[in-house]
Amino acid sequence: MTDTSIDRSAAVGFTTSGRILGIARRSPTFAIGFAIVTAFAFVAIFADLISPYGAIETFSRQVLQPPGVEFFFGADGNGMDVFSRVMYGARYAFGIAVPAATLMLLIGVPLGLVAGYKGGVLDEVVLRIMDVLRSFPSIVLALAVVSATGQSLINVILVIGFLDAPIFARLVRSEVLALRSSGFIESAVAAGNPTWRILFVHLMPNAIRGSTAMIAVRMAWAVRISATLAFIGVGIQAPTPEWGAMIRQGAEFVISGEWWVALFPGAALVGIVLGFNLLGDGLQDLLDPRRKATGK
């Protein structure tokens, strides 16, 4: 490698480092949230390599063994290693949050674009449907739908994604209402662009900014709701290493003193929800500097 190539690589490295530090200075909240979410993502991806035992591997002689050298987080009522199960549980957290957020966007963004741009009767119909969906407490509606459709991972993802889609539809609609009379949209219409192109090429990149920061917040909500459903017995069930199911299993042992069965999955749940919320709040700071300046 020549000296020139080395200098260019070093310059790129310094530039990248400078940008990362600049983002961290502008929004420490974003940096902390990103670090937490990245750490959980690393655990989820490499759980097979870093966990000492399998997710459902049992040790009958170590049932409810307290935390120690052999089992860092202790063993549960089935003799499974809590530490390993907590790490595998990160996969289910991301396996629910990411597809659910994707579904929210796939449903909500097109609805918001069409309703905001077309207006009139279509806009009113879409708004009323969204109002009906949001009028029910989310956890109650999710509980009812999952109970009726079945306690599977796919059903949990579909229910969560469907229930949260109106939030993104309203966010995008409000942006479209402000943008549809802009000069660049009038120019696009005058140039003969079809409606689909105006919606998805001209409007969507400008209208989705507010939704970008909301994605992380709703991913936190998806993780929390899925854990709540599992805890009350209608979501993902044991022996699947899902944090809500693990907390439910460990709750019965807290009274008798085996606190570790519920504590560690509960701490992991709090940690990832906090990370997603900090990430979303930091994104709002970065995407809307006025919010940070005014302290809102």
N, C-alpha and C positions, 0 to 999 in steps of 0.2 A: 504494500500500500504506500502510495506517495505521500509526501508531506502535505500536498494540497488537499488530498482526500481526507487525511487526518484532521486538518484544520476545518474542513467543511463539516465533518462529523461532529467535531467539538462544538462548532458554531450552532449546529442544529440542536445538539444536546443542551447547550446553554439557553437557546431560545425556548425550547420546550419547558425546561426547568423554570425559566423566568415567567412563562405563561401560567404554569401551575401555581407558582408562588403568588402571582398577581391575582389569580382567582381566589386563592386562599385568603389573601388580605382583603379583597373586596367583600367576601362572604365567608367568615370562619364557620358559620352554621352549615353552609354547603360542604365545606371541607370535612367537618366532623361527620356529618351525615353520610357523605360519600365514603369515608374511611370505614364506618361501621357497616354499611351495606356491602362494600367490597370484601370486607373480612368474612361476612356471612356467605357471600357468593363463593369465595375461595373454599370455605368449609363444605358448601353444598357440592361443588364440582369435584373436590378431591376427598370426599368422605371415605371412599373405598380405600384410599391410601393412608390416611392419617388416623382413622378410627382403629382402636386396638382390637375390637371384636365386631361381629356382624350385627346388623340391625335387629334381628330376631334370634340371635344365638343365646341359648339358655344355659345356665349353670345351676342345676337343682340344689347343690349344696351351699350356694351363696345367696339364697333368697333373702332379700332385704338386708344385705350386708352394707354397713355404713361406708361412707367415702374413705378411701385409703389408697395404698400403693397399687393394689390389684385393680380396683375399680375407682377411678378418680372421683366420680360423682355417685358412687355407691351402686347397688343393684336394686331392681324393683321387685314387686311381688311375684314375678315369674322367674326371677333369677337372671334377668337381662341387664347388661351394662348400661346404665343411664347415660354415661358420657358418650358412648357410641351412638345411642339412640337419639340423643340431642343433636349430634352432628348430622346424622341421616335425616333428622327432622327438618333441617335447613332446606333440603331438597324439596320437601313437600311445601314449605313456605313459598319458595320461588316458583315451584311447579303450579301453585295456585295463583299467586300474585301476578306473574307475568302473563299467562294466558287470559286471566280475568281482565287485566288492564287492556290487553290487546282487543278483547271482545268489546269492552266499553268504548274504545275508540272506533272500532269498525262499525258499531251501531250508532253511537252518539254523534260522531263528526259528520257523516253524510246527512243525518236527520237535521242537524243544526244548520248545515250549509243550505239544504233545500228549503227548510222552513224560513230561514232568515232572508234568503234571496227571493223566493216566490211570494212570501207574505200571503195576505188574504185568508181564504177559508182553509187552505192547507196549513198555514201557520197556526191558526186557531185550533185545528184538529190535533196537530202534533203537540201543541202546548197543553191541551186538556188531557191527552193521554199521559203525558209526562207528569202532570199534576196528580192524576189518579195514582200512578205508580209511586210517587214520592209522598203521598198522603198517608200511606201505611208505614208504621215503624219497620225499618229495614230488617231487623233481626227477626221480627214476628213473621214477616212475609217470607223471608228466607227459610225460616223454620218450617212454615207450612208447605212451601214448594218442595224443599228437599225431602220432607217426610212423605209427600205424595209421589215424587218421582223416583226416589231410591237413594240410598246412602253410598254414592259412588263419587270418586274424584271428579269425573266429568260433570256430573250433575251439580256439584258444589261450584265448579268453575262457571258453568252456564248460568246458574242462578245469580251469583255475585256479579258477573259481567252484565247481565241483563238489568239488574236492579240499579246499577250505577251509571248505565248509559245516559239517562236523562240529565245527569249533571254535566256531562261533556256536551250534550246537545244544546243545553241552555247557554253554556259558555261560548260555544262556537256561534250560535244564533245571535247573541248580543254583539259579538264582534262583526258579524256579517251585516247586521242592521246599520252599524256605523260605517262600514266600508262600501256598501253596495252603491252609494251615490258618489263615490270618490271619482276623481278624474281618470285614474287608470282603468277603472271598471267601465266607465262610459266610453273610453277609447277602445277597450276590448270589444264592447258591444258594437260600436260603430265600425270596427274592422271586420265584423262578420263572424266572430268566434262563436261556436256552438255553446249551448248552456253548460254542458258537462265540462268544457274546457275553461269556461269562466269560473265555474265552481271549484274545480280541483287544481287548476294551474294558477289562476290569478287570485282567487279568494282564499283558498285553504292555507297556503303558506303564511298568509298574513293574519288569518283568523285563529290559527291553532296555537299561537304563542301562549295565551292564557291557559290553555289546556295542558301545555307541556309541564308546567310547574305542578299542576294538579295530579298528574299521573302518579308521582311518588306517594302523594298523600292518599290516594285511593288504593294504591297497592298495600299500604299499611292497613287500610280499612279492610281489604280483602283477606289479609293474613289474620286480622283480629276476628272477623266474622267467621272464617273457616274454623278457627280454634274454638270459638264460642259454640258453634254447631256441634263440633266433636265433643266438647265438654258436656253439653246437655244430652248427648247421646244420639243425635240425628245426623252427624257428619261422618267423617272418616273415623273408623273404629280400630281399636287395638286388635291384633298386635302391630298394626301399622305404626311406624315411628313418627306420628304427627303430634305436635306439641300439645294441642288441646286435648287429644285423647290421652296423652301421657299425664297431663295435669289431672284429668278426671280419675285416672287409675290411681294416682298418688294421693288424691284428696282423702281417701278413706284411711290412709296410713298416718296422716298428720297427727291425728288425735293420739295415736299410740306411740308417737315419737319418731317415726320414720319420715322426717321432713324432707329429705333429699329427693325422694321420688317425684314430688310435685314442684319443689323449689327450682331446680335447675332448668327444666323445660319452661317453667314460668318466666325465669330470668331471661332465657333465650328469646321468648316471645316478646317480652318488654323491650329487649335490646333491638330486635329487628324493626319493631313498630316505631321505636324512637328514631332509629336510623333513617327510615323512609320519611318520617315526618320532618326531620331536620333537613334531609335532602330536598324535599319539596319546598320548605320554607326558604332554604338557601337559593334554590332556583328562582323563586319569586324575587329575591333581592337582586340576582344577577340579570334577570330579564326585565325588571322594572326598577331602575335605580331610584326613581322618585319615591317608591315605597320605603326604601332604606333611609333616604334623606329626610323624609317626614316622620320616620319612626312608626309607621303604621304597619 
